[in-house]
Amino acid sequence: MEQSGIETAFADLQDPRREQGRLHKLIDIITIAICAVISGAETWVDIVDFGKDKAEWLGGFLELPNGIPSHDTFARVFQLLDPDQLQASYRAWIGSVTPVVDNATVAVDGKTMRRSHDKYEGKSAVHMLHAYSVEAGLVLAQRVVDAKTNEIPEIPELLKVLYLKGCIVTVDALGCQTDIVQAIVKDHEADYVIALKENQGSLYTYTKTMFAYSDTHHPRLIGAHSRAEAIGKPRGQVERRICEVLHDTEILRDFREQHGWCGLKTIARIQYAQRQGDVWVTTLTRYFISSLPNDAAQLLRTVRSHWHIENQLHRVLDVTFHQDDARIRIGHSPENFAVLQHIALALLKQHPKNVSLRRKRLQSARNDDLRWQILNSFNP
């Protein structure tokens, strides 16, 4: 009986059920669920319907000692399955097939699964923190944010499980904290680019003042300076982005050495402008801190790439996988189902067929050969 790559990757998961009533193998349950999600399933009932329709195909590589499990069995298993174990198996699988390389950008951001709340049980919606490889287009790790806190203390915990040496970690303004930059630089030997807002009073004030000064004086008078410009057409409107970087001034060294901003070398300003007639009108100004060297072009690319986590992950999960509409909410089900979606997304992206993810899922639901290829996309 031929095995799929998924069976091998997740074979060591610990079964949370009592040994006495296990009618179905855990790896069979997980593999059926992944195949079903690849093919468009969004609920436990969808997964069972898929399993029954494709029982003969599934029986070609799964044991299925008692046929296709019921939707109650799928729901109960994923409610009980330890999400840390499932995520650890996922990380090991992703790490083995797409290792992170030097200078890769890893974007960190959170997403709320809006329908995962349960007002009768007093349970708020699950908020997931993701680490996303921009170059590979894959989720590297995820972590549930405790409802009583926020993302700040969870970011270092999320990063702990990753190998990030030589990478560039990007975080939005909420993560602009000394503990986080120290974790990135000291613990992982990585670099960072982090958005800066008023939540960091003295550092924000200094950054804004220095760029205001550079606007009225020659920028080279206040330290090493670089500038880069890019023009794009997001949302159908021409936009110009100008990035200016100041490098390792005396006060920046003080912030680094005396105030705990580990690795801080550069501050940056990016001005966004839209064309109105014959003139460019500035619509937004953002500030950043970074451990990268004085290279405005690199920093501009890195900041731009951070938005891939929104456009190519979070939006895809909502629009293609309808994650925000899912009412899976009991026990560990929300975070475990999210991992199933991440696995399916990784496999679908890896398969070379050049159609949209939506079409690829629909075709997979009909075509057994295509589904087998997708299931083994990472296999040599």
Secondary structure as the mmCIF struct_conf table of DSSP 4:
data_model
#
loop_
_struct_conf.conf_type_id
_struct_conf.id
_struct_conf.beg_label_comp_id
_struct_conf.beg_label_asym_id
_struct_conf.beg_label_seq_id
_struct_conf.end_label_comp_id
_struct_conf.end_label_asym_id
_struct_conf.end_label_seq_id
HELX_RH_AL_P HELX_RH_AL_P1 GLY A 5 ALA A 9
TURN_TY1_P TURN_TY1_P1 PHE A 10 ASP A 12
HELX_LH_PP_P HELX_LH_PP_P1 LEU A 13 ASP A 15
BEND BEND1 ARG A 17 ARG A 17
HELX_RH_3T_P HELX_RH_3T_P1 GLU A 19 GLY A 21
BEND BEND2 HIS A 24 HIS A 24
HELX_RH_AL_P HELX_RH_AL_P2 LEU A 26 ILE A 38
TURN_TY1_P TURN_TY1_P2 SER A 39 GLY A 40
BEND BEND3 THR A 43 THR A 43
HELX_RH_AL_P HELX_RH_AL_P3 TRP A 44 ASP A 53
TURN_TY1_P TURN_TY1_P3 LYS A 54 LYS A 54
HELX_RH_AL_P HELX_RH_AL_P4 ALA A 55 LEU A 58
TURN_TY1_P TURN_TY1_P4 GLY A 59 PHE A 61
BEND BEND4 LEU A 62 LEU A 62
TURN_TY1_P TURN_TY1_P5 PRO A 65 ASN A 66
BEND BEND5 GLY A 67 ILE A 68
HELX_LH_PP_P HELX_LH_PP_P2 PRO A 69 SER A 70
HELX_RH_AL_P HELX_RH_AL_P5 HIS A 71 LEU A 80
BEND BEND6 LEU A 81 LEU A 81
HELX_RH_AL_P HELX_RH_AL_P6 PRO A 83 VAL A 97
BEND BEND7 THR A 98 THR A 98
TURN_TY1_P TURN_TY1_P6 ASP A 102 ASN A 103
STRN STRN1 THR A 105 MET A 113
HELX_RH_3T_P HELX_RH_3T_P2 ARG A 114 SER A 116
STRN STRN2 ASP A 118 ASP A 118
TURN_TY1_P TURN_TY1_P7 LYS A 119 GLY A 122
STRN STRN3 LYS A 123 LYS A 123
HELX_LH_PP_P HELX_LH_PP_P3 SER A 124 ALA A 125
STRN STRN4 VAL A 126 SER A 133
TURN_TY1_P TURN_TY1_P8 VAL A 134 GLY A 137
STRN STRN5 LEU A 138 VAL A 145
HELX_LH_PP_P HELX_LH_PP_P4 ASP A 146 ASP A 146
TURN_TY1_P TURN_TY1_P9 ALA A 147 LYS A 148
BEND BEND8 THR A 149 THR A 149
BEND BEND9 GLU A 151 GLU A 151
TURN_TY1_P TURN_TY1_P10 ILE A 152 PRO A 153
HELX_RH_AL_P HELX_RH_AL_P7 GLU A 154 LYS A 160
TURN_TY1_P TURN_TY1_P11 VAL A 161 VAL A 161
BEND BEND10 LEU A 162 LEU A 162
TURN_TY1_P TURN_TY1_P12 LYS A 165 GLY A 166
STRN STRN6 ILE A 168 VAL A 171
HELX_RH_3T_P HELX_RH_3T_P3 ALA A 173 GLY A 175
HELX_RH_AL_P HELX_RH_AL_P8 THR A 178 GLN A 182
HELX_RH_PI_P HELX_RH_PI_P1 ALA A 183 ASP A 187
TURN_TY1_P TURN_TY1_P13 HIS A 188 HIS A 188
STRN STRN7 ASP A 191 LEU A 196
TURN_TY1_P TURN_TY1_P14 GLU A 198 ASN A 199
BEND BEND11 GLN A 200 GLN A 200
HELX_RH_AL_P HELX_RH_AL_P9 GLY A 201 THR A 216
BEND BEND12 HIS A 217 HIS A 217
HELX_RH_3T_P HELX_RH_3T_P4 PRO A 219 ILE A 222
BEND BEND13 GLY A 223 GLY A 223
STRN STRN8 ALA A 224 GLY A 232
HELX_RH_3T_P HELX_RH_3T_P5 PRO A 234 GLY A 236
BEND BEND14 GLN A 237 GLN A 237
STRN STRN9 GLU A 239 HIS A 247
HELX_RH_AL_P HELX_RH_AL_P10 GLU A 250 GLN A 258
BEND BEND15 HIS A 259 HIS A 259
TURN_TY1_P TURN_TY1_P15 CYS A 262 GLY A 263
STRN STRN10 THR A 266 GLN A 276
TURN_TY1_P TURN_TY1_P16 GLY A 277 ASP A 278
STRN STRN11 VAL A 279 SER A 290
BEND BEND16 SER A 291 LEU A 292
BEND BEND17 ASN A 294 ASN A 294
HELX_RH_AL_P HELX_RH_AL_P11 ALA A 296 HIS A 306
TURN_TY1_P TURN_TY1_P17 TRP A 307 TRP A 307
HELX_RH_AL_P HELX_RH_AL_P12 HIS A 308 HIS A 308
HELX_RH_PI_P HELX_RH_PI_P2 ILE A 309 HIS A 314
HELX_RH_AL_P HELX_RH_AL_P13 ARG A 315 VAL A 319
TURN_TY1_P TURN_TY1_P18 THR A 320 THR A 320
BEND BEND18 PHE A 321 PHE A 321
HELX_RH_3T_P HELX_RH_3T_P6 GLN A 323 ASP A 325
BEND BEND19 ILE A 330 ILE A 330
TURN_TY1_P TURN_TY1_P19 GLY A 331 HIS A 332
HELX_RH_AL_P HELX_RH_AL_P14 SER A 333 GLN A 350
BEND BEND20 HIS A 351 HIS A 351
BEND BEND21 VAL A 355 VAL A 355
HELX_RH_AL_P HELX_RH_AL_P15 LEU A 357 ARG A 366
HELX_RH_AL_P HELX_RH_AL_P16 ASP A 368 LEU A 375
TURN_TY1_P TURN_TY1_P20 ASN A 376 PHE A 378
#
